Amino acid sequence: MATSVRLLVRRAIRLSYRNTSVSAAGAAGRSACCWKPSPCRCFSDAAADRSTHFGFETVPETEKAKRVYKVFENVAQKYDVMNDAMSLGIHRVWKDMLLHAMHPQPGVRLLDVAGGTGDIAFRFLEYVRSQQERHSRRAARSMQTPSWQDISNSYTTEDEDVPKESRAVVCDINKEMLRVGKQKADSMGISAGLSWVVGDAEELPFDDDQFDIYTIAFGIRNVTRIDQALQEALRVLKPGGRFMCLEFSKVTNPVLAKLYDTYSFQMIPVLGEVIAGDWKSYQYLVESIRKFPDQEEFKRMIEDAGFYCVQYYNFTAGVVALHSGFKL
């Protein structure tokens, strides 16, 4: 009974969202194939003419994805080095904080979207491995001087003690970013429980209710239609699954905000030219941060997509925010 009610509520949420989208775009703006997630996404000429931002520049929606693809194709080889330069190395701490907030347990399935270089997936697998080792040590200590009851229980729970395999799927639209991620995995000797998939955040190539956790770190601001990406996240998560997004946000400290703006607009493009020979791509990355919604607005967008218990946590005075929500 509870499962049926839950399914009805989820369908009502989706239907409500789609009706709103259709009303805004015009009922004639979509063909019948676009009423539900499917491999076919059809848009009218009017939809193709809609504009969006590419940094501070206004461009047609159909053009932004191509431009973003080219940016990350250009920066893929130096992406990790530039992340260190752009954040003064603090991005590593932010990603560690994401994993500690996630606190994944053995058997969890993770989908990391826009995760081409593998940073989140690698941390996830290492965190789960450490959790398994911790559980094993506790079990070993408890069995050093077992009682007769402990021995009896060990026979009945033998199958339950077999650790479940956790899996991480890295999904990225950019093949060059995935190639760099695979190279890193090979150099680190990471292969078990890890998959690499080419896919668009707005049209994920997965069935419904597949993953326990969905993460997207420093990627959602590059998506053309953020509302569609959030709907896709909701679709592929299992009931009870968790959405987690780590993204640059609005700095809450006025003094730090001025310093951060100066560093971002004046230094990062220069570093992009020096390190990667491509100041234009890094100029876009800086501008895209300024165009991204602030913490409260993005929280409302996540709630509008159908997630519950949505919260955010500011890191480094709001330079970055971690948003979290759950699927009913």
C-alpha positions in Angstrom: 0.0 0.0 0.0 2.8 2.4 0.9 4.6 1.6 -2.3 1.5 2.3 -4.4 1.0 5.6 -2.7 4.6 6.6 -3.2 4.4 5.7 -6.9 1.2 7.8 -7.3 2.9 10.8 -5.6 5.9 10.5 -7.8 3.8 10.3 -11.0 1.8 13.4 -9.9 5.0 15.3 -9.4 6.3 14.5 -12.8 3.0 15.2 -14.5 2.8 18.5 -12.8 6.3 19.5 -13.9 5.7 18.5 -17.5 2.4 20.4 -17.7 4.3 23.5 -16.5 7.0 23.0 -19.0 4.6 22.5 -21.9 2.6 25.6 -20.9 5.7 27.7 -20.9 6.9 26.5 -24.2 3.6 26.2 -26.0 1.6 23.0 -26.4 2.7 22.8 -30.0 6.3 23.1 -29.1 6.9 19.3 -28.6 5.9 16.2 -30.4 4.3 13.3 -28.6 7.6 11.6 -28.0 8.7 14.2 -25.5 6.0 13.6 -22.9 8.2 11.1 -21.1 11.9 10.4 -20.8 13.0 8.4 -23.9 15.8 8.2 -26.4 13.8 10.6 -28.6 13.9 14.3 -27.7 12.0 16.3 -30.3 11.7 20.1 -30.3 10.0 22.6 -32.5 11.7 25.4 -34.4 10.5 27.7 -31.7 12.3 25.6 -29.0 15.5 25.6 -31.2 15.3 29.4 -31.3 15.3 29.8 -27.5 18.4 31.6 -26.1 20.6 30.9 -23.1 23.9 32.2 -21.8 27.4 31.0 -22.6 29.3 32.9 -19.9 28.2 36.5 -20.4 27.3 35.9 -24.0 23.8 35.2 -25.2 23.6 32.2 -27.6 20.9 29.9 -29.0 20.3 26.8 -26.8 21.3 24.6 -29.7 24.7 26.3 -29.8 25.7 26.2 -26.1 26.2 22.5 -25.9 28.6 22.6 -28.8 30.6 25.4 -27.3 30.8 23.8 -23.9 31.9 20.5 -25.5 34.7 22.4 -27.2 35.8 24.1 -24.0 36.2 20.9 -22.1 37.8 19.2 -25.1 40.4 21.9 -25.0 41.0 21.9 -21.3 40.8 18.1 -20.6 44.6 17.4 -20.6 45.2 20.3 -18.1 41.9 20.1 -16.2 43.3 18.8 -12.9 46.2 21.3 -13.0 43.9 24.2 -13.7 41.5 23.1 -10.9 44.4 23.4 -8.5 45.2 26.9 -9.9 41.6 28.1 -9.9 40.9 27.0 -6.4 44.4 27.1 -4.9 44.1 23.4 -4.4 41.1 23.7 -2.1 38.9 21.8 -4.6 40.4 18.6 -3.2 39.2 19.4 0.2 35.7 20.3 -1.1 35.5 16.9 -2.8 36.6 15.1 0.3 33.9 17.0 2.2 31.3 15.8 -0.3 32.3 12.2 0.3 32.1 12.6 4.1 28.6 14.1 3.7 27.7 11.3 1.4 29.1 8.6 3.8 28.4 5.7 1.3 28.2 2.2 2.6 29.2 -1.1 0.8 26.7 -2.1 -1.9 25.8 1.5 -2.9 25.5 2.3 -6.6 26.8 5.8 -7.6 26.2 7.8 -10.8 28.7 10.6 -11.1 27.5 12.9 -14.0 29.9 15.3 -15.7 32.6 13.4 -13.8 35.0 12.7 -16.7 38.3 12.9 -14.8 37.0 10.5 -12.2 37.8 12.5 -9.0 34.5 11.8 -7.3 34.3 8.2 -8.4 37.8 7.4 -7.2 37.1 8.9 -3.8 33.8 7.0 -3.6 35.5 3.6 -4.2 38.2 4.4 -1.8 35.7 5.5 0.9 33.6 2.4 0.5 36.7 0.2 0.6 37.8 1.8 3.9 34.3 1.2 5.2 34.5 -2.5 4.3 37.9 -2.8 6.0 36.5 -1.1 9.1 33.6 -3.5 9.3 35.9 -6.5 8.8 38.2 -5.3 11.7 35.2 -4.9 14.0 33.9 -8.3 13.1 37.3 -9.8 13.7 37.6 -8.2 17.1 34.2 -9.3 18.1 35.0 -12.9 17.2 38.3 -13.1 19.1 36.5 -14.4 22.2 33.1 -15.5 20.8 30.3 -16.8 23.0 28.3 -19.9 22.0 25.6 -17.5 20.9 28.1 -15.7 18.6 29.2 -19.0 17.1 25.6 -20.0 16.5 24.7 -16.7 14.9 27.7 -16.9 12.6 26.2 -19.9 10.9 22.9 -18.2 10.3 24.4 -14.9 9.1 27.2 -16.3 7.0 25.6 -15.3 3.7 24.6 -11.9 5.0 28.3 -11.1 6.0 29.4 -11.4 2.3 30.2 -7.7 1.4 28.1 -6.3 -1.4 29.9 -4.8 -4.3 29.7 -1.1 -4.8 29.7 0.4 -8.2 30.6 3.8 -9.6 29.4 4.9 -13.1 31.1 8.0 -14.5 29.0 9.6 -17.1 30.2 12.5 -19.2 29.2 14.0 -22.6 32.8 14.7 -23.5 34.8 11.8 -24.8 38.2 13.6 -24.2 37.4 14.1 -20.5 36.5 10.4 -20.2 39.7 9.4 -21.9 41.7 11.5 -19.4 39.7 9.9 -16.5 40.4 6.4 -17.8 44.1 7.1 -18.1 44.1 8.3 -14.4 42.3 5.1 -13.4 44.8 2.9 -15.2 47.7 4.8 -13.6 46.2 4.4 -10.2 45.3 0.7 -10.7 41.6 1.3 -10.3 39.3 -0.9 -12.4 37.0 -3.0 -10.1 33.5 -1.5 -9.7 34.1 1.3 -12.1 32.4 2.0 -15.5 32.7 4.9 -18.0 29.7 6.0 -20.1 29.3 8.7 -22.7 26.1 10.5 -21.9 24.2 13.8 -21.7 23.1 15.1 -18.3 19.8 16.2 -20.0 19.2 12.8 -21.5 20.9 10.1 -19.4 21.3 6.7 -21.1 20.0 4.7 -18.1 16.7 3.2 -17.0 14.5 4.5 -14.2 15.4 3.8 -10.5 18.9 2.5 -11.1 21.2 4.4 -8.6 21.4 5.1 -4.9 23.4 8.3 -5.2 23.7 10.9 -8.0 26.5 13.3 -7.9 27.5 16.2 -10.2 30.5 18.3 -9.1 31.3 21.6 -10.9 29.3 20.5 -13.9 25.7 21.5 -13.7 26.4 25.2 -14.4 27.6 24.0 -17.9 24.3 22.3 -18.7 22.0 24.1 -21.1 18.7 23.2 -19.4 19.3 22.7 -15.7 15.7 21.9 -15.0 15.8 19.0 -17.5 19.1 17.7 -15.9 17.4 17.8 -12.5 14.5 15.8 -13.8 16.8 13.2 -15.3 18.6 12.9 -11.9 15.2 12.3 -10.2 14.3 9.7 -12.8 17.4 7.5 -12.6 17.6 7.5 -8.8 16.0 4.7 -6.8 13.2 5.7 -4.3 15.1 7.0 -1.2 18.1 7.9 -3.4 20.2 11.0 -2.8 21.0 13.9 -5.2 24.2 15.7 -4.4 25.6 18.7 -6.3 28.9 20.5 -5.6 29.1 23.8 -7.4 30.5 27.3 -7.2 28.1 29.7 -5.6 27.7 33.1 -4.1 30.3 34.2 -1.6 28.7 35.3 1.6 31.5 37.4 3.0 31.7 40.8 1.3 35.5 41.2 1.8 36.2 37.7 0.5 33.7 38.2 -2.4 35.7 41.2 -3.7 39.0 39.4 -3.4 37.5 36.3 -5.1 36.1 38.3 -8.0 39.4 40.1 -8.5 41.3 36.8 -8.5 38.7 35.0 -10.8 38.4 37.7 -13.5 42.0 38.9 -13.6 44.1 35.9 -12.7 42.3 32.7 -13.8 42.2 33.6 -17.6 45.9 34.5 -17.4 46.7 31.2 -15.6 44.7 29.4 -18.4 46.9 31.0 -21.0 50.1 30.2 -19.1 49.3 26.6 -18.1 47.0 25.4 -20.9 47.5 28.0 -23.7 43.8 28.8 -23.7 42.6 31.9 -21.9 39.2 31.9 -23.7 38.1 28.6 -22.2 38.9 29.7 -18.7 37.3 33.1 -19.2 34.1 31.2 -20.0 34.5 29.0 -16.9 34.8 32.2 -14.7 31.8 33.8 -16.4 29.7 30.7 -16.0 30.2 30.8 -12.3 28.8 34.3 -12.2 25.8 33.3 -14.2 24.9 30.3 -12.0 22.0 30.8 -9.6 22.8 31.6 -5.9 22.2 29.0 -3.1 18.6 29.8 -2.4 17.5 30.0 -6.1 19.2 26.7 -6.9 17.6 25.1 -3.9 14.2 26.1 -5.2 15.0 24.6 -8.6 15.9 21.3 -7.0 12.7 21.3 -5.0 10.7 22.2 -8.1 12.2 19.2 -9.8 10.6 17.0 -7.2 13.3 16.4 -4.6 12.5 16.5 -0.9 14.5 17.5 2.2 16.6 19.8 0.1 19.5 21.5 1.9 22.7 23.2 1.1 26.0 23.7 3.0 28.4 26.5 2.2 32.1 25.7 1.9 34.7 28.4 2.2 32.2 31.2 2.9 30.0 30.2 0.0 32.7 30.0 -2.7 31.2 26.6 -3.2 28.0 25.1 -2.0 26.9 21.5 -1.6 23.2 20.9 -2.4 21.5 17.7 -1.3 18.0 16.3 -1.8 16.2 13.0 -1.7 13.8 11.2 -4.0 10.5 10.1 -2.4 
